[in-house]
Amino acid sequence: MAIRGYGYPPNPPSPLQHLHALHLRGNGHLSCHFAGLRRARSDIMARRPRNREERLVTVRMMTHSYGLMGAIASAAGFYTYFIIMEVYGFTPNILFNLISREAVLPLDSNSQPDINFNR
């Protein structure tokens, strides 16, 4: 029986095509441009300086940014990944089974990879 290698670990196709990746890059640049176009604060020089004992990064801010916002962003990223892969025909069941399968898949009699994941 012939064996065809798929690399280790078996890699599913990338969910982002070139145009999707360029679109994401463009969105990042747009926010930077709009931040540069904001009007300057008129009272910035009239404000009192920050207390020297006051920290710039507080525990509350770190907890909010990494704990709450990071968890929400991670969940949204995984959700989007699984939705895009579902559109391409890879259900979550198939994706999770790719992790547990061997790095090589046997070929059937027609020299096609045997990718029946519902065993």
C-alpha positions as CSV (number, residue, x, y, z in Angstrom):
1,M,0.0,0.0,0.0
2,A,1.4,3.4,-1.0
3,I,1.6,6.1,1.7
4,R,1.4,9.8,0.9
5,G,2.9,12.2,3.5
6,Y,1.1,15.4,4.6
7,G,3.7,16.7,7.0
8,Y,3.6,16.6,10.7
9,P,1.3,17.8,12.1
10,P,-1.2,17.5,9.3
11,N,-2.0,21.1,8.2
12,P,-5.4,22.2,7.1
13,P,-5.5,24.9,4.4
14,S,-5.2,28.5,5.4
15,P,-8.6,30.2,6.1
16,L,-7.4,33.6,4.7
17,Q,-6.9,34.1,1.1
18,H,-4.6,36.9,-0.2
19,L,-7.4,39.4,-0.6
20,H,-8.7,38.8,2.9
21,A,-5.2,39.4,4.3
22,L,-4.8,42.6,2.4
23,H,-8.2,43.8,3.6
24,L,-7.2,43.2,7.2
25,R,-3.9,45.1,6.7
26,G,-5.8,48.0,5.1
27,N,-8.2,48.2,8.1
28,G,-5.3,48.5,10.5
29,H,-3.9,51.4,8.4
30,L,-7.2,53.2,8.3
31,S,-7.5,53.4,12.0
32,C,-4.0,54.9,12.2
33,H,-4.9,57.5,9.6
34,F,-8.1,58.5,11.4
35,A,-6.3,58.8,14.7
36,G,-3.9,61.2,13.1
37,L,-6.7,63.3,11.8
38,R,-8.3,63.9,15.2
39,R,-8.4,67.4,16.5
40,A,-5.8,68.3,19.1
41,R,-7.0,69.0,22.7
42,S,-7.1,72.7,23.4
43,D,-6.6,72.2,27.2
44,I,-3.7,69.8,27.1
45,M,-1.2,72.4,28.4
46,A,-3.6,73.7,31.0
47,R,-4.0,70.4,32.7
48,R,-2.0,69.6,35.8
49,P,0.8,67.1,35.4
50,R,0.4,63.5,36.5
51,N,1.4,62.5,40.0
52,R,4.8,60.8,40.0
53,E,3.6,58.0,42.3
54,E,0.7,57.2,39.9
55,R,1.6,54.3,37.6
56,L,1.0,54.6,33.9
57,V,-0.2,50.9,33.7
58,T,-2.4,49.8,36.5
59,V,-3.5,46.3,37.5
60,R,-7.1,47.2,36.7
61,M,-6.1,48.3,33.2
62,M,-4.0,45.1,32.6
63,T,-6.9,42.9,33.8
64,H,-9.3,44.7,31.5
65,S,-7.1,44.6,28.5
66,Y,-5.6,41.1,28.7
67,G,-8.2,39.4,30.8
68,L,-11.5,40.6,29.3
69,M,-10.7,42.1,25.9
70,G,-8.1,39.4,25.1
71,A,-10.6,36.7,25.9
72,I,-13.3,38.3,23.7
73,A,-10.9,38.8,20.9
74,S,-9.7,35.2,21.1
75,A,-13.2,33.8,21.1
76,A,-14.1,36.0,18.1
77,G,-11.0,34.9,16.2
78,F,-11.7,31.2,16.8
79,Y,-15.3,31.7,15.8
80,T,-14.3,33.4,12.6
81,Y,-11.7,30.7,11.8
82,F,-14.2,27.9,12.2
83,I,-16.9,29.7,10.2
84,I,-14.5,30.3,7.3
85,M,-13.2,26.8,7.4
86,E,-16.8,25.6,7.4
87,V,-17.4,27.5,4.2
88,Y,-14.4,25.7,2.6
89,G,-15.9,22.4,3.6
90,F,-13.9,21.6,6.8
91,T,-16.3,21.2,9.7
92,P,-15.0,21.6,13.2
93,N,-15.2,17.8,13.6
94,I,-12.8,17.3,10.7
95,L,-10.4,20.0,12.0
96,F,-10.2,18.5,15.5
97,N,-9.7,15.0,14.0
98,L,-6.8,16.3,11.9
99,I,-4.9,16.8,15.2
100,S,-5.4,13.2,16.3
101,R,-4.7,11.5,13.0
102,E,-1.3,10.2,11.8
103,A,0.9,12.4,9.7
104,V,0.4,10.2,6.7
105,L,-2.8,9.1,5.0
106,P,-3.0,5.9,3.0
107,L,-3.8,6.1,-0.7
108,D,-6.8,4.2,-2.0
109,S,-6.7,2.0,-5.1
110,N,-7.0,5.1,-7.5
111,S,-3.9,6.8,-6.0
112,Q,-6.1,9.4,-4.3
113,P,-5.6,10.2,-0.6
114,D,-8.0,8.5,1.6
115,I,-9.5,11.4,3.5
116,N,-12.6,9.9,4.9
117,F,-12.6,11.6,8.3
118,N,-15.8,10.1,9.5
119,R,-14.3,6.8,10.7
